[in-house]
Amino acid sequence: MDLAEHPGRLLVVMRHAKAEQMGPTDFDRALAARGHADAQEAGSWLSGHGFSPDRALVSAALRTRETWAAVADGGGWDLDADLDRGLYSAEPDTAIDLVQQVDDEVRRLVLIGHNPTMAYLAQLLGDGTAAADLERELMSGFPTSALAVFAQEQPWAELTEGSARLIAFHVGRA
């Protein structure tokens, strides 16, 4: 699968990597060493499949910021993320609203947040036309460093539940 060849828009929905159990606050929990390695592997996987982001929307929490840094490092990308404090506690509809506001010139978008939102979002976006094995993988859980890649043919403003096609699923593990 070569994601660079896909003519439409691509959205990567990702859960942050493995974090430390404790921090000054939940918002300020850092990634564990395993989390850094897993996120870097996820970036390498995306890059190896031809994905290169135009934009990244990332929760402002420390573990998601660190996840993006490791994903970008693994992918070999030099792209600053747009941080959104609202993604920390967002519901799936809020995450969809954020994506709907993305400029249509953006063809490749990464969204990194927290569970249960990212898992629910990934399940809601699919239009039901994905290969059965991909659907099974997605429905079997959305662990840390999991990412789902969706194809969106319409403008971002038209992203709704059931409007995108799941084309890849991967769990970053070093």
C-alpha positions, 0 to 999 in steps of 0.5 A, a space after each residue: 500500500 502506497 499512501 502517497 499514491 492516494 488521490 484524495 485526502 488522508 486522515 490519520 487518527 492516532 492515540 497517544 503512545 504509552 505514558 508514565 503512570 504518574 505526573 504532576 497532573 494527568 495533563 502533564 504525564 510524560 511518555 514512558 521510554 516504551 512510548 517514545 520508541 513505539 511512537 517513533 515506530 509508528 512514524 516510520 511505518 507511516 513514512 514507509 507507506 508513503 505518508 507525509 503529513 501536511 498538518 498535525 492537530 495534536 492535543 496540548 497534553 504533554 504525552 500527545 505532544 511527545 507522541 507527535 515529536 516521536 512520530 515526526 522523528 520516526 517519519 523524518 518530518 519537520 512539521 510543527 503540530 497545531 496544539 489544541 487544549 480542547 482535544 484533551 477532553 474532546 468528544 468524537 463530535 468535537 474532534 470531527 468539528 476540528 477536522 471540518 475546519 481544516 483548510 482544503 489545501 491540506 491533503 494529509 492530516 494527522 490527529 493525535 488525542 486520547 482514548 476513549 475519543 480516538 477509538 470512538 472516532 475511528 469506529 464512527 468515521 468508517 463507511 463500512 467498505 473497509 476490508 474485513 480484516 481491517 475492520 476486525 483489527 480496528 474493532 479489537 481495540 485501540 491501544 496506545 500508539 494505535 493509528 487508523 488511516 482514513 481516505 476522505 474524498 470530500 472536503 474536510 468540511 464534509 467529514 461526518 460519521 460514516 463518510 470516510 473509508 478505513 484503508 489502514 490500521 497499525 499499532 506502533 510497537 518497537 
